């Protein structure tokens, strides 16, 4: 994730370098060649006095029009969206992955200081941060690399609440941080398939149960257990189903 943020920053820097008149002229020359081949005249749009539904700048040529309303506008929009999607403070938070035992070799003093700076409002004991990280490194120093925990979930089990409270808090925050919106989009799509007109009177409890079954289709649900639970209740309504 840190590498992805760095590459996004390089892409953003490249796009900003393209926002010049010199680069636009190169693009415009290519557009002129294509337009000449297709016999399309390059002329500016007709201006009106009260145009409110599109850009209506005062220009003298098609080149000036497209430079202002298309080329620069498009690059500005892309740069703004990339800055919003890849903020610098979130990159600093992703540096917490270097606390995973299999990646401790990448943890240096600079990264430690950045982690302390970005996570300090959430850490339970900031004063013990340095000695806690030192003990965390020593704990895994004699373990072969092949046996070191390599995920946040497995590393969380090694970070005891009493001995490594700060590191444990960072792991918890990283595990709860959504990297993308895929999970949310999956739930919205699943709900659209479940909540149809034919099921308009379905209650919230039944809808949540169907949504869980639909989203977690990889879970193996025993039909026999469901029937036994149905038989024990003595009612048509089946109790809640939970996944271990």
Secondary structure, DSSP 8 states (H G I E B T S, - for coil): -HHHHHHHHHHHHHHHHH-SHHHHHHHHHHHHHHHHHTT---------TT--SS-----SSHHHHHIIIIIHHHHHHHHHHHHHHS-HHHHHHHGGGGGSGGGGGG--HHHHHHHHHHHTTT-S-GGGHHHHHHHHHHHTTTS-GGGS--SHHHHHHHS-TTT-HHHHHHHHHHHHS-SSSHHHHHHHHHHHHHS-GGGTT--HHHHHHHHHHHHTTTS---HHHHHHHHHHH-SSS-------
